[in-house]
Amino acid sequence: MPLPQEVGYPSLRTLPLAHHRPDLMKYPALAAFAALATLPMCWATQQAALSQTSIVVSASAHEVEKLAASELSRYLSRLYPDESFPLVPDADGRRIIVGTPDGSPGLRDLLGERAPVKPESFVVTHAGGVAIVAGADPRGTLYGVYALL
């Protein structure tokens, strides 16, 4: 049974074999050199693809807040293996601030009226180009991280 053909396109059986391979294949040494020469570029592109989003948690934060930041970093790394999520006390660029408004400098200013006040409450939001997971207390921060994940 013949292969179906689109109007205006020749079937693969009618094309000469030379049409299926590029001219580079006529020179195997040149083809091997070209393949080896592109390896460093592929490696550099792969390394550049790894980007970083910092998880900001205050150095003086409660242990539960540090646990919340650690859990967020660990699970985001599993969800996005090409990303890096280091825990840092302060950062610029892409970042997620984790903590309480009282324990994280500047967090209350970023949240304004959205700051959680009831015990164990939390807010997951963004402000000023920064992602925020804030709790009214350390336990609320942990609940906020788990709600986000």
C-alpha positions in Angstrom: 0.0 0.0 0.0 1.5 3.4 -1.0 2.2 6.1 1.7 -0.4 8.9 1.7 0.9 12.1 0.1 0.0 15.8 0.6 -0.5 17.8 -2.5 2.7 19.5 -3.5 5.0 17.4 -1.3 7.0 14.5 -2.7 7.0 11.3 -0.8 10.1 10.3 1.0 10.7 7.4 -1.4 11.2 9.9 -4.3 13.8 12.0 -2.6 17.5 11.2 -3.2 19.4 9.8 -0.2 21.8 12.8 -0.2 18.8 15.1 0.5 18.3 13.4 3.9 21.7 14.2 5.4 23.6 17.4 5.6 26.8 18.1 3.7 28.7 17.9 7.1 28.2 14.2 7.1 30.4 13.9 4.0 33.3 14.8 6.3 33.2 12.6 9.4 36.2 14.2 11.1 34.7 17.7 10.7 31.4 16.4 12.0 33.1 14.9 15.1 35.1 18.2 15.7 31.9 20.2 15.4 30.1 18.0 17.9 33.0 18.2 20.4 33.3 21.9 19.9 29.7 22.5 21.0 30.0 20.6 24.3 31.5 23.5 26.3 28.7 25.7 25.0 26.0 23.2 26.0 27.6 22.9 29.5 27.7 26.7 29.9 24.1 27.0 28.7 23.0 24.4 31.2 24.9 26.1 34.1 23.3 29.4 33.1 19.9 27.8 33.2 20.3 27.1 36.9 18.9 30.2 38.6 18.6 31.1 42.2 15.7 32.3 44.4 16.8 33.1 47.9 14.8 32.1 50.9 15.3 35.0 53.3 14.9 34.2 57.0 16.3 36.4 59.8 19.4 35.2 61.6 17.6 35.9 64.9 14.4 34.1 63.8 12.7 31.5 66.1 13.7 27.9 65.4 10.2 27.1 64.0 10.6 30.0 61.5 14.0 28.5 60.4 12.3 25.1 60.1 9.6 26.7 57.9 12.2 28.3 55.6 14.2 25.0 55.5 11.1 23.1 54.5 10.2 25.6 51.8 13.7 25.4 50.4 13.7 21.6 50.5 10.4 21.1 48.8 10.8 23.9 46.2 14.1 22.2 45.2 12.3 19.0 44.7 9.5 20.7 42.6 12.0 22.8 40.6 15.3 20.8 40.3 16.9 23.4 37.9 16.5 26.1 40.5 18.5 26.8 43.6 16.8 27.9 46.9 19.5 28.9 49.4 18.6 30.1 52.9 20.1 33.5 53.5 19.7 36.2 56.2 19.4 39.0 53.6 19.3 39.1 49.8 18.6 41.1 46.7 17.0 39.9 43.5 14.5 37.1 43.4 13.6 36.1 47.0 10.9 34.8 49.3 10.8 36.3 52.8 9.8 33.8 55.5 9.1 34.9 59.1 7.0 37.1 61.4 6.6 40.8 61.0 8.2 41.3 64.5 11.2 39.1 63.7 12.0 40.0 60.1 13.3 43.6 59.5 11.2 45.5 57.0 8.5 42.8 56.7 5.9 44.9 58.6 6.6 47.8 56.2 6.1 45.4 53.1 2.9 43.9 54.5 1.2 47.1 55.9 -2.3 46.3 56.9 -2.1 42.7 55.6 0.2 41.7 58.4 -1.4 38.7 60.3 -2.4 39.4 63.9 -4.4 36.5 65.2 -2.3 33.6 66.8 -1.3 31.0 64.3 -2.6 33.0 61.3 -0.5 33.6 58.2 -0.5 35.4 54.9 1.1 34.3 51.6 1.4 37.3 49.3 3.8 39.5 47.4 4.8 43.1 47.8 7.5 45.2 46.2 8.5 42.4 43.8 9.1 40.0 46.8 7.2 36.9 47.7 6.2 36.7 51.4 5.2 34.0 53.7 4.5 35.6 57.0 2.9 34.3 60.2 1.6 36.2 63.3 3.8 33.9 65.2 6.4 31.1 64.4 3.7 28.4 64.2 1.7 30.6 61.8 4.7 31.0 59.6 5.1 27.2 59.4 1.4 26.8 58.6 1.8 29.4 55.8 4.7 27.5 54.3 2.8 24.2 54.3 -0.3 26.0 52.8 1.9 27.3 50.0 3.4 23.9 49.3 
